[in-house]
Amino acid sequence: MDRLNINSQLEHLQSKYVGTGHADTIKHEWLVNQHRDTNAAFVGHQSMLSYFAVAENESLARVKFNLIQKMVQPCGPPPEREDQ
Amino acid sequence: MFLYNLSLNPPTAINKAIYGNFSGTKQQEIIVARHTRLELLRPDPTTGKVHTVLAHDCFGLVRSISPFRLTGGSKDYVIVGSDSGRITILEYNPVKNTFDKVHQETYGKSGLRRIVPGQYLATDPKGRAVMIGAVEKQKLVYILNRDSAARLTISSPLEAHKSHTLIHDCVGLDVGFDNPIFACLEIDYSEADNDPTGEALKDTEKILTYYELDLGLNHVVRKWSEPVDYKANMLIPVPGGTDGPSGVLVCTENFIAYKHQDMQEHRIPIPRRAQPLEDPSRGIIISNYAVHRMKVNRQSQFFLLLQSEEGDVYKVTIDHQDNIVNGITIKYFDTLPVSTGICILKSGFLFSASEFGNHYLYSFEKLGDDEDDPEISSADYMEAEAAQEETPLVYFKPRPLKNLLLVDELESLAPLVDAKVLNLTDDDTPQIFGICGRGARSTFRILRHGLEVSEMAVSELPGNPSAVWTTKLKADDEYHSYIVVSFINATLVLSIGETVEEVTDTGFLATSPTIAVEQLGEDSLIQVYPQGIRHIRADRRVNEWRAPSEKTIVQAAANHRQVAIALSSGEIVYFELDNTGQLNEHQDRREMGEIITSLAIGDVPEGRQRARFLAVGLEDCTVRILSLDPDSCLESVSMQAAQGVPSSLCIIEMMDTGNEIGHGTQYLNIGLNNGLLMRTVLDNVNGQLSDTRTRFLGAKAVQLFKIKIQGNPAMLALSTRSWLTYTFQNRLYLTPLSYEQLEFGTAFISEQCPEGVVAVAKNTLRIFTIDKLGVVFNQSIIPLTYTPRRFILHPATKNFVIIESDHATFSPEAKREGLIEKERDGFEIDDEVTNLDPLQFGHVRNTAGKWASCIRVISPFQGDTLQQIELEENEAAFSVALVQFRNNPHSTDSNEQFVVVGTGKDVTLAPRTCSSGFIHLYRFVQGEDEQNQTLELVHKTAVEDVPTALLGFQGRLLAGVGKALRIYDVGKKKLLRKCETKSVPNAITSLHTQGDRIVIGDIQESVIFAVYKHIDNRIIVFADDTTPRWTTTSTMVDYDTVAGGDKFGNFFINRLPTNVSEESDDDPAGGRLLYEKGYLGGAPHRSDNVAHYFVGDILSSLHRTTLVSGGRDVLLYTTFLGSIGIFVPFVSKEDVDFFQTLEMHMRSVAPPLAGRDHLAYRGYYVPVHNVIDGDLCEQYNSLPAEKKRSIAEELDRTVMEVQKKIEDMRIRSGY
């Protein structure tokens, strides 16, 4: 398989599946992805959501709202890119 | 090791509740999603009780459910969004009482993923389309229609994706018959992701977007989008079309905005409690809503009920004309526990599925039309908003319920924080003690195996009755008229009316004991007594049949056309009613040649003259079936040998295959005098007996009685415990009753009590009903104040010590101080508002990092709190243990047990910090009233972190303080640190010990094995695990084996390799262990994983215990959302093979309802290993006969053998 084909396949995957890495993925990007995936899983698992709600003494709606809201920027602003 | 998982109690929390006409009748029903199960509930409008009609385990996580009805249809379907990557449409089949899968379409990967839809479901109110959305990016729209045969069809999905976009909520707009529109609340984060300065984040907006499905073009377009408040969390569709203005309410912190394309915006506030201690900077959000439409004067009207995260319910009305909104008003309605779903039913009930704790059914008393409650309109609010810069806050005064009245509750254990299995009352089965609930609605619950019985009446009688019957007067009477009580030498007849009174002119012989009473033919009665039979006609004429001299009647059985009696000589005399209403003796008597100990005759099948078989129990430990056909009357048909003398027989048709009378299974139940109950299938045609099951009921001869429960035949089996056999959801159950020992029982049907039981217990007559079928545990509840965390039993007094702590809550001390401060600041303090009932309104919320906590001593059997110690100065308790110190300066008695409580001061949750930790040492002292022992503080030791796990260890205290594991000894003024290890990676959550071995549960790194070496006074960690597990609970199964559960819902068993285990014990000083090299950054050795299984819910406790006397040891687990289950170890390889094959066939023949692949589900995080899902195997019983047979053939067995094996697995080890 030639390089071009691999690249186009990768691009296809990246567009289809959010969070697919590439050669230039930086730590921050990876971490943000991890956090977003984690939060989304927490929102889906009712037991986990309840677990947090009991620990924080908040309602399920509030915990869910906070989790999704945090997905916007879970790890702070991205670092400056050197090459740009 | 191979395990078999069985659930005893399904999860009790509800994550979604919907309502609709799922049966297709006028009656509205509720469907609730209980995490992994779907349940159909039917509230009875006359009694106000909620009945569970159907419960189905989906083996998948149900995330969203939505009702939906095709245009012009009268029946609602259910759409299920789960973790299966599939959309499933179900239909309730009321005839078979099942959920039928209508459609199942795959759209993505399985599992709970960020971009795979399933989280949100929005249906078009006209039933034309459904949108299913993920948390990020993906939204799919399916068009639903019907084909020429009026069957539901589903289109291929249309995409409405938008990448880099998070979705907060998604609803179907009510647009009448225009193109369907879905409204989504979205945030686009793409710019914030690429801006290192952080400026873009501030400019990020939350956007309300309308997606229109163009039915003509078959295409979804973004029709309209508008920025809304950044803190918006929820959308509520407003009725449209002919009913209202359409559009959505966008709920945000502190206010709600009405929005619609080309329409003016209207805003109303979310009123806050006028609570002096509230934090005005904390916004309040809406968590739930319900829309109610009604017809008033032929005009359709609607209102909305919105529930805030504090539990306050508001009524919102919208003033509209010609599809234009003129204004919105909001007013306080009532306060209910915070719910996950509110259903308003047309019959005037409101069902509220609580987030935590019991679920409630209320009836509407008023619709919130009271003028006294202030109403806030959008016009006033927007004026106030314009006048000031900040969002104005609006307050209301909370009050007890006014518009709603509580009518029924469904018990829920969720959250079940911790549990213990103990047998404190020396019953046959142990009790489960659990600490449940959150905040002010927390409870301590005692679960006993058995059905709950509600007692209606108890009346004392002059002597000890031996038997009781009830009877109608005529065959078509609806209610019973007489209660006949037999004593040793007399019979008493009571009439049932408004009151129960003795009557004498009934024709019954009062001077003799009675053997049987039955309503016969159209309108006559019979009384069988030792010397004869009295046939009492409607006109009080009595025909008597006298027993031959020197012989007495010892046993009798009758139905309403036939009577059979057994004489003391071992003869059977048989009578049948003829067409003239005359009781005729059959010409022959049958000599049995043995003493007859029991007789039974079945009911006359509908449309027949007689029941075909008579069962006779004989002293030689056999039961014979005699034919009653006129051609072969009293001829022997078949025989069954029993393991004892039959003391009672009962032929009964059970509805375990369907609801149609005459199509159930006819069973012959044999109660033996050694306490066993045998159940055999009695063939309707040839009278052959097959498929015998045996169960031990108690140490007394078993007596059997036919009754009716929920319209179906059921049987009462009385021994030292009372048991009930009944059918529930086409399954046969045999469950003990949580009630006193009974001697005789019979059905009792009266106007006040349509399905009761009247029974004899010693010298009393008791009338009771059994309502909650299908519930295996009967609960006693003791209320607590805050969220319970841990508890221990004090074995000497059988009292429990419970520690409770609530985050972000005003402790009584802080509340008092806060109020004084507010008063000083010039606030007017209204006592009514500051002293609101916490049970309804919850505790007053404080800022994060503030705690309210207490230590409580309760007596489980008196059911009350003996002592409550409130912790002060922002301390909160997290762990508790009972320790017996070897060298104790405080006690002369070396057996005295001290209570040790680990607390933290100023604890913050994230990051996990505290200003100081403490270990409190308490002792039990005799209280002032000389009756109960109370706790007294001995001393308090400061430590640097929160002690999260405590354990008595070889006469000292083992404490997990953060990541440090220490041994403390007791000193005069403090605990003295003796030994420490810091080899635990994160934080210790649990500790167990056997001998010198210590098993440590880490919050993130699974379980770790350590050994304590006396000689060196050292704790050495020598083995850990290869998989990171966020352990929540663990228990030692044996010296080398640990079972545990983690935060993601996995159950695992780890075992040490034999050589590692021996090595750790062989090395007396631990020199070698200590200097052994760590392996890959961990301990020198690894434990092996023996079993792994995804339970589906966070395990909150695990115990090794036996549930039935003489049964096997099982692992009992409780989960956070309230389910209880067991893992049963297999004893033979043969059984493992059998169940493995059965499970495999079940997976392919009956795949889970929500479309999840069962094998993938049980191996959610780690492939399932050495555990068989018994719940799936038990679904075998509910398969259609055809499928049952084909699976049984594959297994080389008959269907009955397979069913028996499945049942055996359950009853041998559990309930």
Interface residues (C-beta under 8 A of the other chain):
Chain A: S15 Y17 V18 G19 V32 R36 D37 A40 A41 V43 G44 H45 Q46 S47 M48 S50 Y51 A53 V54 A55 E56 N57 E58 S59 L60 A61 R62 F65 I68 Q69 M71 V72 Q73 G76 P77 P78 P79 E80 R81
Chain B: A13 N15 H35 L61 R63 D83 L112 R113 R114 I115 G118 Q119 A134 V135 E136 K137 S163 L166 I167 H168 I187 Y189 A192 D193 N194 D195 P196 T197 G198 L201 T204 K231 N233 M234 I285 I286 S287 N288 E309 E310 V338 T340 E355 F356 A414 P415 V417 R438 G439 T787 D806 H807 A808 T809 R845 A848 L909 K1047 F1048 G1049 G1096 D1097 I1098 T1119 F1120 L1121
